[in-house]
């Protein structure tokens, strides 16, 4: 990759890592499902403004409304709801680590369930290491070594599984401009979440949260969703899907750093061991590290 792509990748990893901090702060004052609505609605509005500014509103395919609703459900509604619910009781760093299992679940869903990919040796090894990492992290709660509730960790894993199904479903949007796809799915998720948030908010009022909480909501919607999507799709177009996938390794690292720096969060030894196993699994799953050690064959004359 060029230097500009590395800079874009690092910035994207920092923004998506920071999203777990924004959510942790905001969810302390805003109900999880209500927070999901504000995140997707603000991001949706921002992307529609981008489409309007570019003069491409007419390119939006209304006939794909059903697919956008399904994608919004899988890629926004379900994972955001599960992550925010989990973050009411667990730290931002731990939530980001559990969410980093998304590539492991994606390979399982695409390769085993839908037979869309071939499972090579490195992928199988990466899956095994990833599962071992998750098992190690969850074992702390099961044995009572750590106090993080098991249900919240399982909720974050459920979010990763939903992202995996979304990645498989997204293949039907191939050929559609990325900005259109992002705007469509966020429009779908906003429509789904509007009545849910209204029903779930109960006696909660928009006047209840502090200014700090609302600033974190805006950061979630505008920076961590709308801007991050635009950055990711640019990286995807210019550097390719394989290089763009490296952001998966950066997000939990940046979330852990920000969680420690801003919120004073720390992981237990067993959680760090699980993270190390998961990170190793992601590197093996990626495959490039081992490909670089393959001998280069010299052409015969």
N, C-alpha and C positions, 0 to 999 in steps of 0.2 A: 504494500500500500504506500501511497505518497504521504508526505508529512501532514498535509491537510486532512487526510483520512484518519490518521492516527489521532490528531487533535480532535476531530469530530467524534471518534470512537470514545476517547477518554471523557470528553464533555458529556456525551450521551450516558456513559456509565455512571458519571457523577450525578446527573439529573435523575436518572431512574433509581439510583441508590438513595438520593435525597428524597424521592417520593415516599419512601417508607418512613422517613422522619416527618415529612409534612402530614402524612396520614396519622401517625402516632400522636402528634400534637392536636390535630383537628378532631380526631375521634374521641378525645377526652371530653369534648364539649358538644359534639354533634353526633346524633345517632348514626350508626354505621350505614344503614340503607339510605338515609337522608344525605349522608356525605357522598355516597356513590352517585346519587342524582346530581348533586352540585358539581361533582368532578366531570361527569360526562356531558352535562348540559353546558357548562362553561367552555369545555373543549370543543364541543359541537358548534357553538356559536362562533368561536374563534376561527374554526376551519371554514364555516360557511362564509365568513367575512373574507377569508383568503380567496375562496372561489369567486366571490363577487368582485374582489379587487383585480383578479386575473381575467375576469370576463368569461369564465368557463361554466357559469351556472347552467347553461343549456345542455352541457354534456352530462349532467347528472341523470342516470338511467332509472327512472321511476319504476320501470317494469321489474327491477331487481329488488324491490322493497322487501319482499319475503326473505330473500337471501341476506339482506342487510340486517333485518331483524334477528335472524338466526345467528349471524356473526356477532352482532352486538350482544346477544345473550351469552354466547360462548366466550367471547374475548373481553367483555367488559362487565356485564351485569353479574354473572356468577363469580368470576375470580375476584373482582373488586369487593363484592359483598362478603365473600369468605375471608379475604385478607383483612378487611376493616374490622370484621367481627373478631377475628383472631387477635388483631392488634389492640383490642380493648384490654387484653390481659397479658400479652407477651410483647417483648421488645421488638423494635424495628429491625435490628440486626438479625435476630433469630428468624423473623418472618421472611426477610430477604433471602436467607440461606435456604429455607424450606421452599421458597418460590423458585430458587435456582435449580430445582429438580425438573423444571419444565422440559429441558432437552431429553432427559431420561424417559419421561412419560411420552414425549413426542415420538421417540424412536419405537417405544413399545406399541403405541396406538397406530402409527403409520406402518410399522413393520410386521407386527404380530396380528393386530386386529383387522386392519384393512389391506394388508399385503401390498402396500405401496412402495416399500423399500426392502432391500436385501440386507439381512442382518449378518454383517461380516464379523470376524473374530474380535476386532477392536471395539465394535459396537456392543457385542455381548459382554466383553470385559468391562466396558464403561458402565453398562447397565448394572452389572453385579456390584461394582465398586460404589455406584450411586445408591443402590438399595442398601448396601452395607452401611453407608454413611447415614442414611435416613434412620435405619434401625438403631444405630449407635446413639443418635440424637434423641430418639424417642425413648430409648431404654432408660435415660436419665429420669424422665417423668414416671415411667412405669415402676422403677425401683425406688422412687422417692428421693433420689440424689439431688434432683433439681425441683423447683417449685412451679415451673411453667406448666400450666394445665395441658393435658394431652389433647383435649378436644380442640383447643385453639391451634395446636400444631397440625392436627389432622385437617383442620379447615384450610390452613395455608397449603397443605399438600393437595387438597381438593381443588384449590385455585390453580395450581400448577397442572393438574390433570385436565381442567377445563381449557387452559391455554393450549394444551397438547391437541385436544379435539378441534380447537379453533384453527390451529396451524394446518391440520389435515383438511378441514372444511374450506380454508382460504384458497385452496388450489383452484376452486371454481372462479376465482376473481382474476385469474391469470389473464393478462392483456388489458385489464382495466387500469387506468391511471391511479397510482397509489393514493394521491390526495382524494380522489373520488371514493376509493374504497374506505379510507379512514373516515371521511365525512359521512358516508353511508352507514357504516357500522355504529358510529357515535350517535347518529340521528336515530337509528333503531334502538340503541340502548337507552337514549333519553326518553323515547316514547314508552319503553317498557318500565323504566324506573319512576316516571312521573306519578302514576297512581299508587305504586308500591310505597314510595317515599311519603306521599300524602297520608296513606293509611298507617304507616309505621311510625310516623313522627309523634303521634298522640298529642300530648299537651305541650310538646316542645315548640318553642317560638324562635323565629329568626333573630329576635332581639336578645336571646339568651347567650350566645357565644361571644367571646371577647374579640377585640380587633385582631389579636394575634392568631386566633383560630381562623378567622375569615381570611387573613393573609395567607395562611397555609392552605386553605381551600382553593384560593386563586392560584397559588403555586402548583397545586396538584392538577388543576384543570388546564391552565394556560401553559405552564412550563413543562410539567411532567407528563402531560398527555398530548396537547395540540402541538407544541413546539418539538417535543421529543419524537412524535410521529413524523414530522417533516424532516427532522435530522436523520432519523433512522432510514426513511425511504430514500433520502439523498445518498446516504452511505451505501444502501442496498444497490442503488442504481450505478454508483460510481466504483465501488470496491467489491461488489458481489456478495451473495448471500453467505458464503463461507466466512469471509472476513467480517461481515457485519455480525455474525453469530458470536464473535469474541466478546461482545458486550455482556454476554451471560456470565463470563468470568469476572467482569469488573463490577457489576451491580452489587453483589453481596459484600465485596471488599469495601466499596465506598460506603455502603449502608452501615457496615460494622464500624468504620472509621467515624462517620458522622454521628452514629448512635453513641459511641464512646465520648466524642468531643463535645457534643451538644446536649446529650441526655444523660450522660454518665452511665451508659449501659455496659455490661460486661457479660461474657459467656463463661459457662463453667468449663472445666477441663474436658469433660465427656462431650460437651457440645462442640468444642473446638476440634476434638478428635474426629467427630462425625463430619464436621465441615471439611476437614483435611481429606477424608475419604471421598466425600462428594466432589470436592474440587479435583481430586485425582481422577475420578470417574468422568468428569466433564472433559478434562484434557485428553484422556484416552478415547472418549467418545468422539471428540473432534478429529482425531487421527493424524493431524498434521505433524505433531511432534515426532511420531514414530516414522512417518513417511520421509522426514528429513534425514533419517539414518540409513535409508535404503541405498545400496551401492548404485552408482550411476554406471549404466552399461555403455561401453564404448562401441560405436558402430564398426562393423567389419567391412573391410575393403573388398 
